[in-house]
Amino acid sequence: MRLGMDDIAVTRTPPWRDPLLLCSLAFVLIVALAALIAPWLSPYGAAGLEARRILETPSYAHWMGTDGLGRDLLTRLLYGARVSMTVGVGTALIALAIGTIYGLLSGFKGGAVDQLMMRIVDVFYSLPDMLIFILLSLLFGRNIGGLLIALGLVSWVRFARIVRGQALQAKEFLFVEAARAMGASRRRLMLRHILPSIAGPIIVTLTFSVPSAILAESTLSFIGIGINDPYSPWGTSWGTLAQDGWRAMRTYPHVLFFPAAAIFLTILAFNFLGNGLRDWLDPKGR
Amino acid sequence: MGSFLFKRIFHGLLVLWVVATLTFILLRLAPGGPFDRERKLPPEVIANLESKYHLDEPPLAQYLRYLSAIAHGDFGPSYKYLDRGVSEIIAETLPTSALLGLLALGFALALAFPAGLLAAYFRGSGIDRLCIFITTLGISVPHFILGALLIWGVALQLGWFQAGRWDHWSSAILPMVTLGAAPAAYLAALLRSTLIETFSEDFIRTARAKGVRESAVALRHALGNALIPVLTVMGPLTAALLTGSFVVEYVFAIPGMGRFFITAVTDRDYPLIMGVTLIYTALLVGANLMVDLFYGYVDPRMRTE
């Protein structure tokens, strides 16, 4: 597992009055929008090389300067946002799907089946997730799809644990019992009665899963075992950009600073957002 | 206690076996092999290599051979480093990684206890809010970014340390800070929230009413009771330190096990990948076992169970 903000309880003011939460939300939306409309935002294009403008410092023409091949750094960051957002949101959704089904089944069945299913989760949970990502990415290949599967296959355990815990509690709620007494089928009980009553914690976990995935992806790309797909229309991962900058850091620190700031601020914004949402949707927290 | 210990050890061995088996299957399924080159090797050479490393045997025979070898502590030959076996590489690099991990853990604890205590004691004050803010920053910053910025700022600009070396005690400082920052932030936040609860409990009020000095109330009465949650997260914390270590070792060019793991992944050096994975798992299982034992020591209520 990874240590995450979701383990920490911090109390806050209502969401619409919390400036930190609103700024984080705005930042996340801006990054998402930039990822969507990257080709229309930049006059340069993802592959626009200018051989005479290598490693320039920020200027009016290139707001964040250029990289070692004379490419506009801001353009590369905008395209990189597509990778980060796809990996972050995609992983969170895959994990949500697997984890919710698994957790609901486990919590609802109870007994020996539940015990066995949770033992499996325990084993997954106790292993370092980066280790499993790396091993799985060997199997699924080092492209965005393979990474999504690898990350999703590891991240679901968080959802499984939370959903199962909530489902166990929800099973005892009077309205669930009443529905059961009235002859509701298992399927109906799970989907119509239990799932909506645990939506809050699920949304919070979903929010915290996005930065975890972005962190994992950019770290893997930085150490050179992440996405390796140079012709992808998705653009280059922020982690790879940071790696380029890391090599040039001694003399051209700006090539490192901008990608690093993009990664850090995006993760930070999602963590603040998750914090705020938790206080709002799931006040008991953990 | 004896049967409890036996059960935990058995469970640990079970986890190790599951991981060994899954890694074995995974690496057999993975596309691309260790002997793939830009220029294709002649088929005779490949056949020779495969028979040398027993890769031409049926999978089940390979699996049994592999299990019996690791049971004897032999992780096989490295495909990449032809002069050394995997066990040798691990024996050389593990102490470095372990030292780095322990330093980072010590750093995290040394920072988290005062910070958590201060924040909880002065709850809602400026100190508290500063602690929360720094904590969130510390948890959000990726290792590679913190490491790169420290190298740029402290080593290159200020010139206090030499980056990329591992030959003097001072070479360990920046890696230690990089690896320990997130655990420190995490532990500080955990201690803060536990201590806030503890400070509002009856026995604290009783102690104060009896006229116990404030410093003794905070240190002896409150902090002692906040140790259990800290102990509980030691398992996940070890996992975080392990995975953090391969990034930190990469950034600071430290000759530890993590760096070898990364190059092994790039080279598809399967025996090395499997060996390091198993060592990581064993370390983790060992850490969890220690935590279970310490529970009984710290919390007398656990001993009867």
Interface residues (C-beta under 8 A of the other chain):
Chain A: M1 R2 L3 G4 M5 D7 I8 A9 V10 V123 S126 L127 P128 D129 M130 L131 I134 L135 L136 L138 L139 G141 P211 L215 S218 T219 F222 I223 G224 I225 G239 A242 W246 M249 R250 P253 L256 A260 I263 F264 I267 L268 N271 F272 N275
Chain B: V15 V18 V19 T23 L26 L27 L29 A30 P31 I132 T135 T136 L137 I139 S140 V141 P142 H143 F144 I145 A148 L149 I151 W152 L156 A182 P183 Y186 A189 L190 S193 V233 G235 P236 L237 A239 A240 L242 T243 F246 V247 Y250 V251 F261 I262 V265 T266 R268 I273 T277 Y280 T281 L284 N288
